[in-house]
Amino acid sequence: MVKLSRPWVGFFVMACVGAAGVQAQPYAYVPNEGSGTVSVIDTASDRVVAEIAAGKKPRGLAVSIDGQWLYVSDQPVNQLQVIDLRQRQRVASVDLGESPEGVGISPDGRWVAAAVEGHNQIVVVDAQSRQVDARIAVQGRNPEHAVFSPDGHTLLVSAEEGDAVDIIDFAARKQVAQVAVGARPRGIGFLPDGSRAYVAAENSSEVYVIDVKTRGIVARIKAGLRANGVAVHPDGRHVYVSNGGAASVSVIDTATNAIVATVPVGQRPWNMALTPDGGKLYVANGRSGTVSVIDTRSNTKAQDIAVGKLPWGVVVGR
């Protein structure tokens, strides 16, 4: 363990690997809100190769397009932590507001959007200057996730206590519509062409399918108990939904909106991410302290990887 000789002396980097490795392999990054760390998983070997100190309670996170920067919301200190993935250390922080959660990055990599629960806002940060660009008020209470559409024109925001999804015109930096969904919406995922969005409603254990153009609900899918996380395969043929109360992941065929497989994972599965080729799905299991690796070709669990305490989610670099 090496202590950094910087103003943020409370941050440490453990088990560091060379900077060349950041470019050579896609890594999966897992925020452990109970450990104050981000676990780094080599997706080639499915082994944890590093632990990065990431504040007091890291939750939402996003990785830059070039794979150099990791953006992590640190809930108790109300900040966005910026981590240099070559050095595996924090280099900056941005004040967001009370209780930030989900973090998204625009398709062009220029903007980072954080859902800030305490102020019912989406805070937009310029990734280059690391300054706040805008604070966008949302109608729904307790926003958890802010997810960009594939073209970057729209942000969808799940309002946990509003039973709705707020729609933001990103260029205008304002909310323009709201779509009612089931109780306690959480994860959101767009199809690659941006035509539909899938939203998991935890308390109703359903997935709502939104036609992005018309802003109407085109399907309701009964998922497993306490559905919450959503991930979309790069080819758009399948959507994955974590079922927090059932310790499983449901696989939805997007052609029929039917569940075609259910894969057992660890306890309290939460947020998830796929490798760029879509071959593996990484599922954070909050109560198990593990990440389950699902082979998406066979829809079977390949293994569980031990990480830190209370893993909140996963993001995979490119």
C-alpha positions in Angstrom: 0.0 0.0 0.0 1.4 3.4 -1.0 0.4 6.6 0.6 0.1 9.5 -1.8 2.1 12.7 -1.1 -0.8 14.9 -2.2 -3.3 17.1 -0.3 -5.8 14.2 -0.3 -3.5 12.1 1.9 -6.4 10.0 3.1 -6.6 8.3 -0.3 -4.6 5.2 -1.0 -3.9 3.0 -4.0 -3.5 -0.7 -3.4 -2.1 -3.4 -5.7 -1.5 -1.0 -8.6 -0.7 -2.3 -12.0 1.1 -0.6 -14.9 -0.4 2.2 -16.8 -0.1 0.3 -20.0 -2.7 -2.2 -18.7 -5.3 0.5 -18.6 -5.1 0.7 -22.4 -4.6 -2.9 -23.1 -7.6 -4.5 -21.5 -11.1 -3.4 -20.6 -11.5 -3.2 -16.8 -14.7 -3.4 -14.8 -14.9 -0.9 -11.9 -17.0 -1.6 -8.9 -17.9 1.0 -6.2 -18.0 -0.5 -2.7 -20.1 1.8 -0.6 -19.3 0.0 2.6 -15.6 -0.1 2.0 -15.0 3.3 0.5 -13.2 1.7 -2.5 -13.5 0.9 -6.1 -12.5 -2.7 -7.0 -10.8 -3.0 -10.4 -11.5 -6.3 -12.2 -9.5 -7.5 -15.2 -12.2 -8.7 -17.6 -9.7 -11.0 -19.3 -9.0 -13.1 -16.1 -12.0 -12.0 -14.0 -9.7 -11.2 -11.1 -9.5 -8.2 -8.9 -6.2 -6.5 -9.7 -6.5 -3.3 -7.7 -8.5 -1.4 -5.1 -8.7 2.3 -5.4 -9.7 4.5 -2.4 -12.7 6.5 -3.5 -14.1 8.5 -0.6 -16.5 7.6 2.1 -19.4 6.0 0.3 -18.9 5.6 -3.5 -22.0 4.9 -5.5 -22.7 6.0 -9.0 -19.8 6.0 -11.5 -18.9 6.5 -15.1 -15.8 6.0 -17.1 -14.5 8.4 -19.8 -14.5 7.4 -23.4 -10.8 7.1 -23.6 -10.7 5.0 -20.4 -8.4 7.4 -18.5 -10.9 9.0 -16.0 -13.4 7.5 -13.6 -16.1 9.7 -12.1 -17.5 8.5 -8.8 -20.3 10.1 -6.7 -19.3 10.2 -3.0 -22.6 10.4 -1.2 -21.7 11.6 2.3 -19.4 14.4 1.2 -21.7 15.5 -1.7 -19.0 15.4 -4.3 -18.0 13.9 -7.6 -14.6 12.3 -7.3 -12.4 12.3 -10.4 -9.9 9.3 -10.5 -7.0 9.1 -12.9 -7.1 5.4 -13.9 -3.5 5.4 -15.1 -2.2 6.4 -11.7 -5.2 4.9 -9.9 -5.6 7.8 -7.6 -8.0 10.7 -7.1 -6.9 13.9 -8.8 -9.9 16.2 -8.3 -13.4 16.6 -6.8 -16.4 18.6 -7.7 -19.1 19.8 -5.3 -22.5 18.5 -6.4 -25.1 18.9 -3.7 -26.8 16.7 -1.1 -26.7 13.0 -1.6 -25.5 12.3 -5.2 -26.2 8.9 -6.7 -26.2 7.7 -10.3 -23.6 9.2 -12.7 -23.8 9.1 -16.5 -21.5 10.4 -19.3 -22.5 11.8 -22.6 -21.8 9.8 -25.8 -19.1 12.3 -26.8 -17.5 12.2 -23.4 -17.8 15.9 -22.9 -20.4 16.0 -20.1 -20.9 14.1 -16.8 -24.4 14.1 -15.3 -25.1 13.3 -11.7 -28.4 12.7 -10.0 -28.5 14.7 -6.8 -31.3 13.4 -4.6 -31.3 16.0 -1.9 -32.0 18.9 -4.3 -34.0 17.0 -6.9 -31.5 18.1 -9.5 -29.3 16.8 -12.3 -25.9 18.4 -12.0 -24.0 18.7 -15.3 -20.2 18.8 -15.0 -17.8 19.8 -17.9 -15.4 16.8 -18.1 -12.5 19.0 -19.3 -12.8 22.0 -16.9 -14.3 19.9 -14.1 -16.6 22.8 -13.4 -20.4 22.6 -12.9 -22.1 23.7 -16.2 -25.7 23.5 -15.1 -28.1 22.4 -12.3 -31.3 21.1 -13.9 -34.4 20.9 -11.7 -36.5 17.8 -12.1 -40.1 17.3 -11.1 -39.7 13.8 -9.7 -38.5 13.4 -6.1 -35.3 11.6 -5.3 -33.7 11.1 -8.7 -31.4 8.1 -8.7 -30.1 7.6 -12.3 -29.5 10.0 -15.1 -28.9 8.2 -18.4 -28.0 9.8 -21.8 -29.7 8.7 -25.0 -27.3 7.2 -27.6 -27.4 10.5 -29.6 -26.8 12.6 -26.4 -29.9 14.8 -27.0 -32.0 13.4 -24.1 -31.5 12.5 -20.5 -33.8 10.1 -18.7 -34.0 10.4 -15.0 -35.6 7.9 -12.6 -37.5 9.5 -9.8 -37.6 7.0 -6.9 -40.3 8.7 -4.9 -42.1 10.1 -8.0 -43.1 6.9 -9.7 -42.0 8.5 -12.9 -39.2 9.1 -15.4 -38.3 12.7 -16.1 -37.3 13.6 -19.6 -34.6 16.3 -20.1 -33.8 18.2 -23.3 -30.1 18.2 -22.8 -29.2 21.1 -25.2 -31.8 23.3 -23.5 -30.8 22.0 -20.0 -34.4 21.7 -18.9 -37.1 19.1 -18.2 -39.6 18.9 -21.0 -41.8 15.9 -20.0 -42.5 13.2 -17.5 -43.7 9.6 -18.0 -45.5 7.8 -15.2 -44.2 4.3 -14.5 -44.4 1.8 -11.6 -43.5 2.3 -8.0 -39.9 3.3 -7.2 -38.2 3.4 -10.7 -34.5 2.7 -10.7 -32.4 1.5 -13.5 -32.7 2.8 -17.1 -31.3 1.5 -20.4 -31.7 2.6 -24.0 -31.7 0.4 -27.0 -28.6 1.2 -29.2 -30.8 2.9 -31.8 -32.4 5.1 -29.0 -35.9 4.1 -30.0 -36.9 2.6 -26.7 -35.9 2.8 -23.1 -36.3 0.1 -20.5 -37.0 1.2 -16.9 -37.1 -1.1 -13.8 -39.6 -0.3 -11.2 -38.5 -1.9 -7.9 -41.6 -1.9 -5.8 -43.8 -3.1 -8.5 -41.2 -5.7 -9.8 -41.9 -4.6 -13.4 -40.0 -3.3 -16.4 -41.7 -0.4 -18.3 -40.8 0.0 -22.0 -40.9 3.7 -23.2 -41.2 4.7 -26.8 -38.7 7.6 -26.8 -40.3 9.5 -29.7 -43.9 9.4 -28.5 -43.0 9.2 -24.8 -45.6 6.5 -24.3 -45.5 3.2 -22.5 -45.5 0.4 -25.1 -45.0 -2.6 -22.8 -45.1 -3.7 -19.1 -43.0 -6.7 -18.3 -43.3 -8.6 -15.0 -39.8 -9.2 -13.8 -38.4 -10.8 -10.6 -38.9 -9.5 -7.1 -37.6 -5.9 -6.6 -36.4 -5.4 -10.1 -33.8 -2.5 -10.1 -30.7 -2.6 -12.4 -30.9 -2.5 -16.2 -28.2 -3.3 -18.8 -28.7 -3.5 -22.6 -26.7 -5.7 -24.9 -24.7 -3.8 -27.6 -26.6 -5.6 -30.3 -30.0 -4.5 -28.8 -31.5 -8.0 -28.8 -31.5 -8.5 -25.0 -32.1 -6.4 -21.9 -30.9 -7.6 -18.5 -32.7 -6.7 -15.3 -31.4 -7.5 -11.8 -34.0 -8.7 -9.3 -32.8 -7.5 -5.9 -35.3 -9.6 -3.9 -34.9 -12.8 -6.0 -31.1 -13.0 -6.3 -31.4 -13.3 -10.0 -31.1 -11.6 -13.4 -33.9 -11.7 -15.9 -33.1 -11.7 -19.6 -35.6 -9.9 -21.9 -35.9 -10.6 -25.6 -36.5 -7.1 -27.1 -38.2 -8.5 -30.2 -41.0 -9.9 -28.1 -40.5 -8.2 -24.7 -40.7 -11.7 -23.1 -38.4 -13.0 -20.4 -36.4 -15.8 -22.0 -34.1 -16.7 -19.2 -33.5 -16.2 -15.5 -30.0 -16.5 -14.1 -29.3 -17.0 -10.3 -26.6 -14.6 -8.9 -25.7 -13.3 -5.4 -27.8 -11.6 -2.8 -29.3 -8.2 -3.5 -28.1 -7.8 -7.1 -28.1 -4.2 -8.0 -26.5 -2.3 -10.9 -24.7 -4.1 -13.8 -22.6 -3.6 -16.9 -21.6 -5.5 -20.0 -18.3 -5.8 -21.7 -18.0 -3.9 -25.0 -18.5 -7.1 -27.1 -21.5 -8.0 -24.9 -20.1 -11.4 -24.0 -20.0 -10.9 -20.3 -22.4 -9.3 -17.9 -21.0 -8.1 -14.5 -23.6 -7.9 -11.7 -22.9 -6.2 -8.3 -24.4 -8.2 -5.4 -24.7 -5.8 -2.5 -25.3 -8.2 0.3 -22.9 -10.9 -0.9 -19.9 -8.6 -1.4 -19.4 -10.1 -4.9 -19.8 -9.5 -8.5 -21.4 -12.3 -10.6 -20.1 -12.9 -14.1 -22.8 -14.0 -16.5 -21.9 -15.6 -19.9 -24.5 -13.9 -22.1 -24.1 -16.5 -24.9 -25.4 -19.3 -22.6 -27.2 -17.2 -20.0 -25.4 -19.0 -17.2 -23.3 -17.7 -14.3 -19.6 -18.3 -14.9 -18.3 -17.3 -11.5 -18.5 -14.9 -8.5 -15.7 -12.5 -7.8 -15.2 -11.2 -4.2 -15.0 -7.4 -4.0 -15.5 -4.9 -1.2 -18.4 -4.4 1.2 -21.8 -3.5 -0.3 -20.9 -3.2 -4.0 -23.4 -0.7 -5.6 -22.8 -1.2 -9.3 -20.4 -1.8 -12.2 -19.1 0.1 -15.1 -16.8 -1.3 -17.8 -14.2 0.7 -19.7 -13.5 0.5 -23.4 
